Amino acid sequence: MVKIACYFTDNRGMALVLVLVFTAVLLLLGAALLGNALSEKMITAYQEQELQLKYLAEAGLEAGIALLQTDFHYNQILSGTLMGGSFRVSFANSGTGSRLVRSAGTVDDFTYVLQIEIHLNPDGSLAYGRWQRL
């Protein structure tokens, strides 16, 4: 029994154990912070790309609307490049005096598609619906 009590009363090496535990806690905390920072960076990159795709699709819709103001029955594909990506606009009849304009913004392999319905008023002006994401 005396021998066991001797092990518990001797504090030699306790500082080493405390330093190792403290170092392990700091290492785990640092790894967690690094993982969080990398995740935030990836999320930001994805949000930036989605915003770029949306702006490309919106630019395509605006170009399509401007084209329909001059020729309401335009029926060919309209395409363009902008901001390191491209947009492609298609037109379709949606009934008497109505057209659907669909624009797809593309960057790399990702695409964002918007659509709007446009009506031709009797006075020749255009009435716009709401943009819809497809």
N, C-alpha and C positions, 0 to 999 in steps of 0.2 A: 503494500500500500504506500509506503514512503516513496517508492520510486515513481509512481503515478503522480503524486502530489508535486513532485519535483518538476515534472514536465509542464504543469500548468502554472507554476509560479515563476518560471524562467521566461522572460520576455525577449530574449535574444531572437532576432529574425522577424519579429513582429513588424518592424518598419518596412522590411522587404515585402511582406504580404500586403500591407496597406498600400504601398506604392504600386504593386502589381494590380490590385483591385481598382485603385484610382485610375491607373493607365488604361485598364480594360473599359471602364465606364467612359472615359474621355474618347477612346477609340470608337466605341459604339455610338456615342453622341455625334462624333464627327462623321461617321459613315451615314447616319440617319440624315444629317444636314446636307451632306453631299448628294444623297439620293433624292432628297426633296428639291434641291436646286436643279438637278438634272431633269426631274419631272416637270418643274415649272418652265424650264427652257423649252422642252418639247411641246408643252401645252401652248406656250406663246408662239412657237413656230407654226403649229397647226392653226391657231386662230388667225395669224397673219396670212397664211395661205388661203383660208376660207374667206377672209375679207377681200383679198385680191381677186379670188374667183367671183365673188359677189359683184365687185366693182366692174369686172370684165363683162359679166352678164348684163348688168345695168347699162353699161356703155353700148352694148349690142342692141338692147331694147330702145335706147334713145336714138340710135342710128336708124333702126327700123321704123320708129314713129316718124322721124324726120323725113324718111323716104316716102312713107305713106301719105304725108301731107302734100307731097308733090304728085304722087301717082298712087292712088288708093288701091289700084288693082295690080300692083307690083307683085310678081310671083316667083322670082328667082331667089337663090340663096345669096345672102349678104355676109361677107366675112371680113375680118380685120385683125390686126395684131396691136397689142397695147400692153404696157407694163410687164413685158416678159412673158405674156400669154397671148391667147387669141380668143376671139368670139366668133360665133356662127349663128346667124339669124335666119329663121325660116318663116314663111308666111302661109296661112291657110284660110280658106273661107269658113266663116262660122255662121252662116245664114245670110239673109238679104241685108246688105249694108253693114255687115260686120266682118271683121278680120281678126284672126288670132296671130299674134306675133310671139314667137318662141326664140329665146336667145340662150345659148350655152356658152359660158365662159370656161376656158380650159387652160390649165397650167400643169405641165408634166402629164401625169396620167389621171388627174383629178378634174371633175367637171361640176359646174354649178349651173342649174337651168332655171330660168325665169320665164313666165308667160304673162301676156296681157291681152285682153280683148278690147278692140277699138271699133267704135260705131261711127258711121258716116251720117251726120245730121242732114236734114233737107237743105239747109243753107250752105252746105259744103264744109262746115267745120267738123272737127273730130271730137268725139267724146271718149274718154278713156275709162277703162275699168281699173280694178286694183291689180297690182303685180302679185303674181302667185309663184311660189317656189315649187318646182316639180321634182 
